[in-house]
């Protein structure tokens, strides 16, 4: 009672209902009286109709129900609003269950409503839609795991996509696979509340199929759904189930089964501290000692439920399938080692594999599955159970940092150690080398010793590879014995070695030409007491010569008889030995060679290795045949399936062949396993270190860059191969291996060495390369200054290309090479070089220089700037005004790897004006005047400082003088030319010209100057002048030492001159002088210029003419006196202006 109000004659109360339904009793009592009254009330919600819309199939028998909920329970249908409503569907109120029955009449829609009789203004409404079926849809999982069951739905919808309930009373519907392939099984379950048919679909067999639904009504044709594709996939499993790894070792967990082909697997670990796992590849790397697990999930491209265990990520439109398998990983430290050998007694000439087995101590939990390699359990402290785990090469042979294994044999003449790849020139080092091959040579004993140590010991216990960083040693004593052979008679015995259950076909040279018969001779069984005429249970032979070894071991003799048409009979006995198989080993035939004397330390990536698997008895002998019909064939498991993939396995006679393709660099361990019988399973380990044999190992370059690929690998018979690229990104010369990047993308460069009969590559080392767009173009510094000294002179400005490799996480350091020629010049055609001057309005620099992109050997790409005109006047004046003058060189690259995006770079080129010589005409030096100092070079000071001068003749020396600066940064530097010949040769004349060369290193000019050597007179009295600076004591001593013959003649000349002076003095002052009457006897006399008589009138009887004139002094200067007479009788010299009929030397 929420409120109360009193009237004069009555009392009343106001009741407010709450939010809950139920019954309520209201009691009224009078004060001071025992009179009471009680009223029972029921609180209800307003009535509602469920569902709000009902869709019925248009069929006379199609009915549906509305359910009325809430309200008082007493209702009435509202009056119809339209008369046409009954033409769509008829409705009636069923009071027994408070529902509304609807019966379909025809396509259309109508509304219905009810009114609550006990509640005022309480009504509810709904709608009815009658429609014909338009589509039939199947909703089913597209991926079903084999053996699992999922639900599928069959739906009917009208033209507007609204759901029509399936009515089994009037419809016949089915859901089945398109073909009866046994892949799927379907079973009807029920019609759910929405009117959908629910089926259970079970995946029975692997494969792809489709589900098709159909529905039929007696009055209409059958309706069929679109096929719904379904794949039944194998359960997703992980292998191996248990791993024990040494710290640093890697192993690739393998997932089998799962959806195909577009499912994406994701691996994850429960403890990233113990080991790290690649989410994509499943490669596990052991980090620290401990235990963890690895799981996997598959992401499938569908939004539908795949299996009951799967979940759906609607945002990714992927179903997530969790793998139920778990890989348990123990990361341990090696605590001890031992050598595992199949036997210790070997026949000489045989071989066997050896490998190191490690032991570690790990805690064992009760939930862990027992591993085949950890059975030795013991109790420590009576509380914790431990196990001694066996470490095979799979557990340690890929460790990083590597473990160091040192092997030795005490007597290499008895037993030598090698590796399986030695025939191919591959010498495996000590890193992780826990597997070797023992070769038995001479009879005797040898002790095999192996020592293992850590390459990088660590102090932390959790990261130690060897417990406490100890060095462990193991030894094995092997005996090699000589095989039994007959000395008398010296005849080899034919022997066939068979494994139990093996088949072997005998063959002779008389097959097909004689009648052959085969019989068992004697036998001796070693493990059976059976006495059989067919070989005592050891071997049987068929009429065609097929030997069949039984399960018993022993020896038997088979007699082979051949009878020809002439009746000649021949027999041969064969010893057949049946032995148990003790071990198997893999051998690699020679498939490659190496150039030069070098050896490889790894198998080249791209090599195809035929692994020949042979089987051996307890003495090392190789079986001729083994049982290849075993239910468990030879299997090969690799710890890195992404590095080495074994593509085919075949068996023939006593050997099996495994083809191993080396696909990536790294370390791989193969575990070969073969169950040769129900009780004997053989295991063999093969370690394959691999790396690229193609250089450079380059991950990333830019468009335009050039690489020179090379390899030392050749074919088994030293055959050469050819280079090629499998994509358009690189242009590769097939002979030289030079490659130029043309476009972006990832490609592979391969060196195909040889091909088999089918054309498939037998040996094809390769390297992957990624071509990225050009991120930056750089013009490097020029290799010289620019100058206009010589037409055709060229300077090169290198072009550097930088690849955008950082974002790709790849190494962009390029081992650049500059081959003689490019395999393609397509990219170079997209490069443009331009040169410009800052003041381009007044001058046209392209009249002087031109720039063009070129490729040159030993330099690569560059802008070559070439001189078109030399010593241009306006450029020289501009340089005088601006001594620091420079030009701008610009390079533009159009093909950068990104369409419509070009890159450019600029650099300033310093300019230096050219040098020139004041006079390049012929320079003449003579015995009278051997020094010429008037030659000079003009040009920039920096250029003159780097001048060089040389002479091509020992007769001429040339030297540079000091620099005298002038205006505008230009200067002059003198050149001194000196003739230094000892003998000028002949009587007057010119010697062979010499050539001096002036070289400007800065302007790259070479200026030749011709020097002529002339001799005046016969040279007997000539005394060549030398510059003052060359007349020191040292030079004087050298001259005396090396030119003594010259000085002898000089002394003779002095003596003769003195004698002549004495005779002349006597002639002048003696009595004979006054007798002379000839004027101008001497050339220096005053009468010499104007002779009074011709030389022909002179009296030849006396050398002195009677008309002498003024005498010796002649009133002239004593220094000007010449000893030569002008009289032709005395051979006077010619006019001073001529010499020998030629002009006198011209002084510059």
Secondary structure in CASP SS format (residue, H / E / C, confidence):
PFRMAT SS
TARGET T0000
AUTHOR 0000-0000-0000
METHOD secondary structure of the structure
MODEL  1
X C 1.00
X C 1.00
X E 1.00
X E 1.00
X E 1.00
X E 1.00
X C 1.00
X C 1.00
X C 1.00
X C 1.00
X E 1.00
X E 1.00
X E 1.00
X E 1.00
X C 1.00
X C 1.00
X C 1.00
X C 1.00
X C 1.00
X C 1.00
X C 1.00
X E 1.00
X E 1.00
X E 1.00
X E 1.00
X E 1.00
X E 1.00
X E 1.00
X E 1.00
X C 1.00
X C 1.00
X C 1.00
X C 1.00
X C 1.00
X C 1.00
X E 1.00
X E 1.00
X E 1.00
X E 1.00
X E 1.00
X E 1.00
X E 1.00
X E 1.00
X C 1.00
X C 1.00
X C 1.00
X C 1.00
X E 1.00
X E 1.00
X E 1.00
X C 1.00
X C 1.00
X E 1.00
X E 1.00
X E 1.00
X E 1.00
X E 1.00
X C 1.00
X C 1.00
X C 1.00
X C 1.00
X C 1.00
X E 1.00
X E 1.00
X E 1.00
X E 1.00
X E 1.00
X E 1.00
X E 1.00
X C 1.00
X C 1.00
X C 1.00
X C 1.00
X C 1.00
X E 1.00
X E 1.00
X E 1.00
X C 1.00
X C 1.00
X C 1.00
X C 1.00
X C 1.00
X H 1.00
X H 1.00
X H 1.00
X H 1.00
X H 1.00
X C 1.00
X E 1.00
X E 1.00
X E 1.00
X E 1.00
X E 1.00
X E 1.00
X C 1.00
X C 1.00
X C 1.00
X C 1.00
X E 1.00
X E 1.00
X E 1.00
X E 1.00
X E 1.00
X E 1.00
X C 1.00
X C 1.00
X C 1.00
X E 1.00
X E 1.00
X E 1.00
X E 1.00
X E 1.00
X E 1.00
X E 1.00
X E 1.00
X E 1.00
X C 1.00
X C 1.00
X C 1.00
X C 1.00
X C 1.00
X C 1.00
X E 1.00
X E 1.00
X E 1.00
X E 1.00
X E 1.00
X E 1.00
X E 1.00
X E 1.00
X E 1.00
X C 1.00
X C 1.00
X C 1.00
X E 1.00
X E 1.00
X E 1.00
X E 1.00
X E 1.00
X C 1.00
X C 1.00
X C 1.00
X E 1.00
X E 1.00
X E 1.00
X C 1.00
X C 1.00
X C 1.00
X E 1.00
X E 1.00
X E 1.00
X E 1.00
X E 1.00
X E 1.00
X E 1.00
X E 1.00
X E 1.00
X C 1.00
X C 1.00
X C 1.00
X C 1.00
X C 1.00
X E 1.00
X E 1.00
X C 1.00
X C 1.00
X C 1.00
X C 1.00
X C 1.00
X C 1.00
X C 1.00
X E 1.00
X E 1.00
X E 1.00
X E 1.00
X E 1.00
X E 1.00
X C 1.00
X C 1.00
X C 1.00
X C 1.00
X C 1.00
X C 1.00
X E 1.00
X E 1.00
X E 1.00
X E 1.00
X E 1.00
X E 1.00
X E 1.00
X E 1.00
X C 1.00
X C 1.00
X C 1.00
X C 1.00
X C 1.00
X E 1.00
X E 1.00
X E 1.00
X E 1.00
X E 1.00
X E 1.00
X E 1.00
X C 1.00
X C 1.00
X C 1.00
X E 1.00
X E 1.00
X E 1.00
X E 1.00
X E 1.00
X E 1.00
X E 1.00
X E 1.00
X E 1.00
X E 1.00
X E 1.00
X C 1.00
X C 1.00
X E 1.00
X E 1.00
X E 1.00
X E 1.00
X E 1.00
X C 1.00
X C 1.00
X C 1.00
X E 1.00
X E 1.00
X E 1.00
X E 1.00
X E 1.00
X E 1.00
X C 1.00
X C 1.00
X C 1.00
X E 1.00
X E 1.00
X E 1.00
X C 1.00
X C 1.00
X E 1.00
X E 1.00
X E 1.00
X E 1.00
X E 1.00
X C 1.00
X C 1.00
X C 1.00
X E 1.00
X E 1.00
X E 1.00
X C 1.00
X E 1.00
X E 1.00
X E 1.00
X C 1.00
X C 1.00
X C 1.00
X C 1.00
X C 1.00
X C 1.00
X C 1.00
X E 1.00
X E 1.00
X E 1.00
X E 1.00
X E 1.00
X E 1.00
X C 1.00
X C 1.00
X C 1.00
X C 1.00
X C 1.00
X E 1.00
X E 1.00
X E 1.00
X C 1.00
X C 1.00
X C 1.00
X C 1.00
X C 1.00
X E 1.00
X E 1.00
X E 1.00
X E 1.00
X C 1.00
X C 1.00
X C 1.00
X E 1.00
X E 1.00
X E 1.00
X E 1.00
X E 1.00
X E 1.00
X E 1.00
X E 1.00
X E 1.00
X E 1.00
X E 1.00
X C 1.00
X C 1.00
X C 1.00
X C 1.00
X C 1.00
X C 1.00
X C 1.00
X C 1.00
X C 1.00
X C 1.00
X E 1.00
X E 1.00
X E 1.00
X C 1.00
X C 1.00
X C 1.00
X C 1.00
X E 1.00
X E 1.00
X E 1.00
X E 1.00
X E 1.00
X C 1.00
X C 1.00
X C 1.00
X C 1.00
X E 1.00
X E 1.00
X E 1.00
X E 1.00
X E 1.00
X E 1.00
X C 1.00
X E 1.00
X C 1.00
X E 1.00
X E 1.00
X E 1.00
X E 1.00
X E 1.00
X E 1.00
X C 1.00
X C 1.00
X C 1.00
X E 1.00
X E 1.00
X E 1.00
X C 1.00
X C 1.00
X C 1.00
X E 1.00
X E 1.00
X E 1.00
X E 1.00
X E 1.00
X E 1.00
X E 1.00
X E 1.00
X E 1.00
X E 1.00
X E 1.00
X E 1.00
X E 1.00
X C 1.00
X C 1.00
X C 1.00
X C 1.00
X C 1.00
X C 1.00
X C 1.00
X C 1.00
X C 1.00
X C 1.00
X C 1.00
X C 1.00
X E 1.00
X E 1.00
X E 1.00
X E 1.00
X E 1.00
X C 1.00
X C 1.00
X C 1.00
X E 1.00
X E 1.00
X E 1.00
X E 1.00
X E 1.00
X E 1.00
X E 1.00
X E 1.00
X C 1.00
X H 1.00
X H 1.00
X H 1.00
X H 1.00
X C 1.00
X C 1.00
X C 1.00
X C 1.00
X C 1.00
X C 1.00
X E 1.00
X E 1.00
X E 1.00
X E 1.00
X E 1.00
X E 1.00
X E 1.00
X C 1.00
X C 1.00
X C 1.00
X C 1.00
X C 1.00
X E 1.00
X E 1.00
X E 1.00
X E 1.00
X C 1.00
X C 1.00
X C 1.00
X H 1.00
X H 1.00
X H 1.00
X C 1.00
X E 1.00
X C 1.00
X C 1.00
X C 1.00
X C 1.00
X E 1.00
X C 1.00
X C 1.00
X C 1.00
X E 1.00
X E 1.00
X E 1.00
X E 1.00
X E 1.00
X E 1.00
X C 1.00
X C 1.00
X C 1.00
X E 1.00
X E 1.00
X E 1.00
X E 1.00
X E 1.00
X E 1.00
X E 1.00
X E 1.00
X E 1.00
X E 1.00
X E 1.00
X C 1.00
X C 1.00
X C 1.00
X C 1.00
X C 1.00
X C 1.00
X H 1.00
X H 1.00
X H 1.00
X C 1.00
X C 1.00
X E 1.00
X H 1.00
X H 1.00
X H 1.00
X C 1.00
X C 1.00
X E 1.00
X E 1.00
X E 1.00
X E 1.00
X E 1.00
X E 1.00
X E 1.00
X E 1.00
X E 1.00
X E 1.00
X C 1.00
X C 1.00
X C 1.00
X C 1.00
X C 1.00
X C 1.00
X C 1.00
X C 1.00
X C 1.00
X C 1.00
X C 1.00
X C 1.00
X C 1.00
X E 1.00
X E 1.00
X E 1.00
X E 1.00
X E 1.00
X C 1.00
X C 1.00
X C 1.00
X E 1.00
X E 1.00
X E 1.00
X C 1.00
X C 1.00
X C 1.00
X C 1.00
X C 1.00
X C 1.00
X C 1.00
X C 1.00
X C 1.00
X E 1.00
X E 1.00
X E 1.00
X E 1.00
X E 1.00
X E 1.00
X E 1.00
X E 1.00
X E 1.00
X E 1.00
X E 1.00
X C 1.00
X C 1.00
X C 1.00
X C 1.00
X C 1.00
X C 1.00
X C 1.00
X C 1.00
X C 1.00
X C 1.00
X C 1.00
X C 1.00
X C 1.00
X E 1.00
X E 1.00
X E 1.00
X C 1.00
X C 1.00
X C 1.00
X C 1.00
X E 1.00
X E 1.00
X E 1.00
X E 1.00
X C 1.00
X C 1.00
X C 1.00
X C 1.00
X E 1.00
X E 1.00
X E 1.00
X E 1.00
X E 1.00
X E 1.00
X E 1.00
X E 1.00
X E 1.00
X E 1.00
X C 1.00
X C 1.00
X C 1.00
X C 1.00
X C 1.00
X E 1.00
X E 1.00
X E 1.00
X E 1.00
X E 1.00
X E 1.00
X E 1.00
X E 1.00
X E 1.00
X E 1.00
X E 1.00
X C 1.00
X C 1.00
X C 1.00
X E 1.00
X E 1.00
X E 1.00
X E 1.00
X E 1.00
X E 1.00
X C 1.00
X C 1.00
X C 1.00
X E 1.00
X E 1.00
X E 1.00
X C 1.00
X C 1.00
X C 1.00
X C 1.00
X C 1.00
X E 1.00
X C 1.00
X C 1.00
X E 1.00
X E 1.00
X C 1.00
X C 1.00
X E 1.00
X E 1.00
X E 1.00
X E 1.00
X E 1.00
X E 1.00
X E 1.00
X E 1.00
X E 1.00
X E 1.00
X C 1.00
X C 1.00
X C 1.00
X C 1.00
X C 1.00
X E 1.00
X C 1.00
X C 1.00
X E 1.00
X C 1.00
X C 1.00
X C 1.00
X C 1.00
X C 1.00
X C 1.00
X C 1.00
X C 1.00
X C 1.00
X E 1.00
X E 1.00
X E 1.00
X E 1.00
X C 1.00
X C 1.00
X C 1.00
X C 1.00
X C 1.00
X E 1.00
X E 1.00
X E 1.00
X E 1.00
X E 1.00
X E 1.00
X E 1.00
X E 1.00
X E 1.00
X C 1.00
X C 1.00
X E 1.00
X E 1.00
X E 1.00
X E 1.00
X E 1.00
X E 1.00
X E 1.00
X E 1.00
X C 1.00
X C 1.00
X C 1.00
X E 1.00
X E 1.00
X E 1.00
X E 1.00
X E 1.00
X E 1.00
X E 1.00
X E 1.00
X E 1.00
X E 1.00
X C 1.00
X C 1.00
X C 1.00
X C 1.00
X C 1.00
X E 1.00
X E 1.00
X E 1.00
X E 1.00
X E 1.00
X E 1.00
X E 1.00
X E 1.00
X E 1.00
X E 1.00
X E 1.00
X C 1.00
X C 1.00
X E 1.00
X E 1.00
X C 1.00
X C 1.00
X C 1.00
X C 1.00
X E 1.00
X E 1.00
X E 1.00
X C 1.00
X C 1.00
X C 1.00
X E 1.00
X E 1.00
X E 1.00
X C 1.00
X E 1.00
X E 1.00
X C 1.00
X E 1.00
X E 1.00
X E 1.00
X C 1.00
X C 1.00
X C 1.00
X C 1.00
X C 1.00
X C 1.00
X E 1.00
X E 1.00
X E 1.00
X E 1.00
X C 1.00
X C 1.00
X C 1.00
X C 1.00
X E 1.00
X E 1.00
X E 1.00
X C 1.00
X C 1.00
X C 1.00
X C 1.00
X C 1.00
X E 1.00
X E 1.00
X E 1.00
X E 1.00
X C 1.00
X C 1.00
X C 1.00
X E 1.00
X E 1.00
X E 1.00
X E 1.00
X E 1.00
X E 1.00
X E 1.00
X E 1.00
X E 1.00
X E 1.00
X E 1.00
X C 1.00
X C 1.00
X C 1.00
X C 1.00
X C 1.00
X E 1.00
X E 1.00
X E 1.00
X E 1.00
X E 1.00
X E 1.00
X E 1.00
X E 1.00
X E 1.00
X E 1.00
X E 1.00
X E 1.00
X C 1.00
X E 1.00
X E 1.00
X E 1.00
X E 1.00
X E 1.00
X E 1.00
X C 1.00
X C 1.00
X C 1.00
X C 1.00
X C 1.00
X C 1.00
X E 1.00
X C 1.00
X C 1.00
X C 1.00
X C 1.00
X C 1.00
X C 1.00
X C 1.00
X E 1.00
X E 1.00
X E 1.00
X E 1.00
X E 1.00
X E 1.00
X E 1.00
X E 1.00
X E 1.00
X E 1.00
X C 1.00
X C 1.00
X C 1.00
X C 1.00
X C 1.00
X C 1.00
X C 1.00
X C 1.00
X C 1.00
X C 1.00
X C 1.00
X C 1.00
X E 1.00
X C 1.00
X C 1.00
X C 1.00
X C 1.00
X C 1.00
X C 1.00
X C 1.00
X C 1.00
X C 1.00
X C 1.00
X C 1.00
X H 1.00
X H 1.00
X H 1.00
X E 1.00
X E 1.00
X E 1.00
X E 1.00
X E 1.00
X E 1.00
X C 1.00
X C 1.00
X C 1.00
X C 1.00
X C 1.00
X C 1.00
X C 1.00
X C 1.00
X H 1.00
X H 1.00
X H 1.00
X C 1.00
X E 1.00
X E 1.00
X E 1.00
X E 1.00
X E 1.00
X E 1.00
X E 1.00
X E 1.00
X C 1.00
X C 1.00
X C 1.00
X E 1.00
X E 1.00
X E 1.00
X E 1.00
X E 1.00
X E 1.00
X E 1.00
X E 1.00
X C 1.00
X C 1.00
X C 1.00
X C 1.00
X C 1.00
X H 1.00
X H 1.00
X H 1.00
X H 1.00
X H 1.00
X H 1.00
X H 1.00
X H 1.00
X H 1.00
X C 1.00
X C 1.00
X C 1.00
X C 1.00
X E 1.00
X E 1.00
X E 1.00
X E 1.00
X E 1.00
X E 1.00
X E 1.00
X E 1.00
X C 1.00
X C 1.00
X C 1.00
X C 1.00
X C 1.00
X C 1.00
X C 1.00
X C 1.00
X C 1.00
X E 1.00
X E 1.00
X E 1.00
X E 1.00
X E 1.00
X E 1.00
X E 1.00
X E 1.00
X E 1.00
X C 1.00
X C 1.00
X C 1.00
X C 1.00
X E 1.00
X E 1.00
X C 1.00
X C 1.00
X C 1.00
X C 1.00
X C 1.00
X E 1.00
X E 1.00
X E 1.00
X E 1.00
X C 1.00
X C 1.00
X C 1.00
X C 1.00
X E 1.00
X E 1.00
X E 1.00
X E 1.00
X E 1.00
X E 1.00
X E 1.00
X E 1.00
X E 1.00
X E 1.00
X H 1.00
X H 1.00
X H 1.00
X H 1.00
X C 1.00
X C 1.00
X E 1.00
X E 1.00
X E 1.00
X E 1.00
X E 1.00
X C 1.00
X C 1.00
X C 1.00
X C 1.00
X E 1.00
X E 1.00
X E 1.00
X E 1.00
X E 1.00
X E 1.00
X E 1.00
X E 1.00
X E 1.00
X E 1.00
X C 1.00
X H 1.00
X H 1.00
X H 1.00
X E 1.00
X E 1.00
X E 1.00
X E 1.00
X E 1.00
X E 1.00
X E 1.00
X E 1.00
X E 1.00
X E 1.00
X C 1.00
X C 1.00
X C 1.00
X C 1.00
X C 1.00
X C 1.00
X C 1.00
X C 1.00
X C 1.00
X E 1.00
X E 1.00
X C 1.00
X C 1.00
X C 1.00
X E 1.00
X E 1.00
X E 1.00
X E 1.00
X E 1.00
X E 1.00
X E 1.00
X C 1.00
X C 1.00
X C 1.00
X C 1.00
X E 1.00
X E 1.00
X E 1.00
X E 1.00
X E 1.00
X E 1.00
X E 1.00
X E 1.00
X E 1.00
X E 1.00
X E 1.00
X C 1.00
X C 1.00
X C 1.00
X C 1.00
X C 1.00
X C 1.00
X C 1.00
X C 1.00
X C 1.00
X C 1.00
X C 1.00
X C 1.00
X H 1.00
X H 1.00
X H 1.00
X C 1.00
X C 1.00
X H 1.00
X H 1.00
X H 1.00
X H 1.00
X H 1.00
X H 1.00
X H 1.00
X H 1.00
X H 1.00
X H 1.00
X C 1.00
X H 1.00
X H 1.00
X H 1.00
X H 1.00
X H 1.00
X H 1.00
X H 1.00
X H 1.00
X H 1.00
X H 1.00
X H 1.00
X H 1.00
X H 1.00
X H 1.00
X H 1.00
X H 1.00
X H 1.00
X H 1.00
X H 1.00
X H 1.00
X H 1.00
X H 1.00
X H 1.00
X H 1.00
X H 1.00
X H 1.00
X C 1.00
X H 1.00
X H 1.00
X H 1.00
X H 1.00
X H 1.00
X C 1.00
X C 1.00
X C 1.00
X C 1.00
X C 1.00
X C 1.00
X C 1.00
X C 1.00
X C 1.00
X C 1.00
X H 1.00
X H 1.00
X H 1.00
X C 1.00
X C 1.00
X C 1.00
X C 1.00
X C 1.00
X C 1.00
X H 1.00
X H 1.00
X H 1.00
X C 1.00
X C 1.00
X C 1.00
X C 1.00
X C 1.00
X C 1.00
X C 1.00
X C 1.00
X C 1.00
X C 1.00
X C 1.00
X C 1.00
X C 1.00
X C 1.00
X C 1.00
X C 1.00
X C 1.00
X C 1.00
X C 1.00
X C 1.00
X H 1.00
X H 1.00
X H 1.00
X C 1.00
X C 1.00
X C 1.00
X C 1.00
X C 1.00
X C 1.00
X C 1.00
X H 1.00
X H 1.00
X H 1.00
X C 1.00
X C 1.00
X C 1.00
X C 1.00
X C 1.00
X C 1.00
X C 1.00
X E 1.00
X E 1.00
X C 1.00
X C 1.00
X E 1.00
X E 1.00
X C 1.00
X C 1.00
X C 1.00
X C 1.00
X C 1.00
END
